[in-house]
Amino acid sequence: MAQLNEQGELLSAWRSLSSAETCEGWRVIAIGSGRCRAGVKFPANEEALLVGFNMPFPAASDLPQGRGFEVARVGGAPSGGFDLWLGVTRKPTASLEMFTLMAADVLAAVNTGSENGELRAYYRFLSRIKSWQQFMERPRDRRLSDEDELGLFGELSVVRRLLKTGLSSSSVMEYWRGPANGLRDFMTETFDLEVKSTTSANHFPVRISSLEQLDDVSGQTVCLAAFRFSIQDSGASLPALIDTVRIEMGEDGLAAFERSLLLAGYEDAYAAEYTRSFVSVDERAFMMADSFPRLSRTETPLAVRSAEYELDLDLVDATTVELNDIILALGGLKLL
């Protein structure tokens, strides 16, 4: 429910600030952790998320800029005990819906693990901003790449299993964060799941996109689920799986499901171009623990600003857990 709550809080705060008497400069409301503010800058009436830090001012060239938003140091914001305030501000031509998704995601990332130090909180902030920058600038072709097609198939396999637990379709769609560039594919207030898929027959590779992706901070339970698929005529294609999920989703979650497909880059008009059919031949699931080999923001020296890496799960000696138990726990139906 965290994503929905944060989006709602941001929109409510921006509406409140926009209806206030306009003046030159910023109007802000505290939101989330003590270091965050929802803000509107006048007279342009621009919505923003402000985040405070106690650290040296970064160079302007170190702050990422993306399509639809800008990141800059904020002057004249309330101190709140912080020396530096950075604002992520929506550009006038940008979609408010997409910007709200991004701001809610950044807010959640900053709220999580902020007790680990100012620089680590700053790098979590920076990592999510850069991820959204890449997401918004990603070219949109007429069909998904083979890698993205497989990734969406794996995520939808989990969506189906969540629906089969009896969890409401609206809750399933609330938890499914992958299409909206979530830090992990499925996220709740206390339990996160990252899903990886491969068609490799000789080893079990999974690519981890950031230092934060498998970092279990602030008591958050983080799990990794990996599927190995075989391409067979007897399997299901991505469009066929999508049609099945549409039926199982029902009316309550269907609108959100269609929106997520568009965010993921899938369009029905090009369904005929997805000719591969997949059969699941292996699945493995892990809870993040000291025994699991990974790079994390918490344990990595700050001089390492970012990293992507590949794991071979065939070489991982950590204990596996039942994916069905993780599915139940993600839906709040059973504790691991």
N, C-alpha and C positions, 0 to 999 in steps of 0.2 A: 503493500500500500504506500510505500515511501514515495515512489515516483509521483503517484497521483496527488498525494498530500502536498508535495513540494511544488508541483505545477500549480495546484489550486492556491497555495499560499502566495506564490509569486504573482499570479494574475490578480488575486484579491488586493495585494499590496500595491501593485501598479495602478489598479483602478482607483484605489483610495487616494494615492498620491496625485494622479492625474486630475482628480476632481477638486483638489485643493486649489487655493488661490495661487495663480502662477506668479513667478518672480524669476529673477536671474539666478542661476546656479542650481544646486542640488537640493532635493527633498528626499529623505531616506526613512526607512522603517527597518528595525532589527528583524532578522529572519534566520531560522536555523541556529547554528552555533553562534557564539558571541562575536566571531570574527566576520560575520556576513550581514549585509544589508541589501534590501531591495531598494532601488533608487530610480528616480525620474529626473532628468536634467532639463531645466527650462532655460530659454523659452522654446527650445526645439521639441520638448515633450518626448524625449527619448528614454525608453525603458532600459534598465541596466541591473546587473548584479555586481555589488561591490564587496570585495574581500580584503580584510586587513591583515597585515603582517608586521612583525618586528624584525626587520632585516635591512641591509643596505639597499638603496634604490637600484633596481636592475636597469641596464641600458635599454633605451627604447627599441633598439634592434633585437633585443632578446625576447621581446613580447610578440607572440604570434598574432597575425591578422588573418581573418578569414572572410569568405564571401558571406555577407549579411551581418557581420559584427566586427567591432574593433576593440582592442585591449589597450588601455592606457592608464597611466598614473592619474589619480583623482585628487585634485586640490580642493580644499574647503570642505571636505567631508568630516563628520564628527570623529574625534580621535579614538574613542572607545578603548583607549589603552594601546593603540597601534600607531606606529610611526609612518607606515606606508599603506595607502589604500589603492588597490587596482580595480578598475571598472571594466566589465565586459558589457558593451553597449550595442544595442540593436541599431543597425543602419535603417534609415527611413524606408528603403525599398524592400527590406527583408520581411519574410513571413513571420508574424508574431507567434504563430503556432510552432514553427521550427525553432525559433529563438527561445521560446519557453521550454521546449524539450531540452535544448542545450543547457540553458541556465539551471534547470532542475537537476540535470545530470552533474554539472559542475558543483552545484550546491551540495549534493549528496557526497561527492568525492571529497570535498573540503571538510564536510562534517565528520567524515570517517577518518579516524586515526590522526586527528589534528594534535592530539596530545604527544605525538612522537617528535615534536620539534618544529620550529618555524620553517627551516629550510625544507624539511620533508613535506610539510603541508604545502609550501610554495610549489615544490616539484610535482605533487599530486595535482594541484591546480593547473600547472603548466602542461602536464601530460594530457589531461582531459581536453584542454583548449586546443592543443595541437592535434589531438585525435579528431575533434570536430572540424578543425580546419581541413584535414585530409578528407573527411567524410563529405563535407560540402563541396569540395573541389574535385571529387571523384567523377570522372567522365561517366555519363549515363548512356550506355549503348542500347541498342534495340533489344538485346537479351543479356542475361547475366553471364559472366565468365564461367568456365567449367568449375573453377574453385568456388565461386560464390553460389553457383547452382547446387553443388554438393553441400556447402555449408548450410544453406537454407533448408535443404532436404533433412539434414541432421537435426536442426532446430525444430522443424515441424514434427519430426518423429517424437520429440519430447513433448511438444504441444499436445499431440494426440494422447500420449500416455498420461499427461496431467488431466485431460478431459475425462479419461477413463476412470480416474480415481473418484469422480463425482464432484470435483472442484468446479465452481461455476465458470462459464466461459468468460464472463467479464473479469473475474479474478485471474484466470489464465492469461488473458491479454494484458492485464495490468502488470503481471510478473515478467512477461516476455519482453525483454529490452533490446535484444540483438538488432532488430531492424532499425531502431532509433539510436544506434551507435552507443548502446550502454557499455559500461566497463566490462560487464559480463552478460551473457545471453539471457539469463533468468535471475531476477533480483527481488528479494523481499527485504523486510526491515532487518532480519537477522540471518538470512540464509541465501547464498548465491550459488549459481551453477553456471559453469562455462562448458559449452558443448563444442567438440571438435570431431571432424569427420575425415576419412581418408578412403581411397580405393587401392592403396598400396598393398601388394600381396607379399612382399618380401620383408617388410619391417612396418612399424606402426608409428609414423611420424605425426606430430602435432606441432603447429606453430603458435607460439605465445607472442602476442603483439606488443606487450609492454611490461615493465617492471611491476606495475600495479595489478595486472590481470589475475594473478594467483596469490596476491598478498592478502593474508587473512589478518586484518587489524581490528582492534576495538571489539573483540569477541565475535566478529562476523564469521560464521561458518561458510567456508568456501570449498566447493567440490568441483571436480573435473570429470566430465563424462565424454568418452570417446567411442565413436562408431567406426567399424571397418565395413565398408560396403563392397559388394561385387557387382559388376555390371552384367546383368543377365536379362534376356528377353522376358523371363517369367516375373521380373520385378515390377516395381511401380516407378513411373516417371514423376518428375516434379509437378507438372500440371495435374496428373492423376491424384497425387497425394494432396494437393491444394484443394481439388474438388471434394475429396473425402472429408477434409478438415472443415470445409465450408458447411457441409451437411451436419457434421457433428457439433459445430460451433453453435448452431441455433441463432435466433434473432438477437439475443442479448449481447453477444460478442462479435457479430458478423461485421458491423461497421468498423470496429476497431481492427478486426482482422484484415479487412480490405485496405485500410490505411497503412497497416504494418507491411503488407505486401508491396505497396507503392514505395514506402520508405526503403524497403529492401532492394528495390529496383526491378521487381517482377511485374510484367504487364501481360494480361490475357491475350492481347493482340499477337504476341509472339510465341504463344504456347506451342505451336507446331514445330518450333525450332529446338525444343528440348526433347531430343530423341533418345537420350540414355535412360535406362531403367535400372533401379538399384534394389539389391537384396542385402539385408544386414546379415553378415556372417560372423561378426564378433563385436562385443561391446565390453568396455571396461570403465570402472568408476573409482575415483580416489577422493578421499578427504585430505585437504591440505594439512600436513603435519611436518614436524622436523625431519622425518624420514623421507619425505618426498623431495626429489631433486628439482629445484626451481630457483630462479632469480626473483627477488622481491625488492620493492622500494625500501622496506623496513630494514633489510639486512645488507643492502648494497651500499658501498661508499657513495657519498653525495657527489664525488667527482664524476661518477658514472651518471650522466644526466638522463639517459634513456637507453633502452635496449630491446631488440626483438631477438627471439631465439627459437630453436627447434628442439623438441624432446623426442626421443625414440622410446615409446612406451614398452617395447619389447625388452628394453634394457633397464626398465625401472623395477627396483626390487621392493618397493613399498607395498603395503597390504592393500588389496582391492576391497571395495565394499559393493553390496548389491545395488545396482542402479534403481531397481524398484523401490528400495528403502529410501534412496535419495529423492525419488519422485514423490513419495508419500510425505517425506519431511518438507520438501519444498512447498507442498500444498498445505502444510500445517496439520497433517492428518496423523503423523507418527513421528516420534522423536528418535533420532539415531542413537 
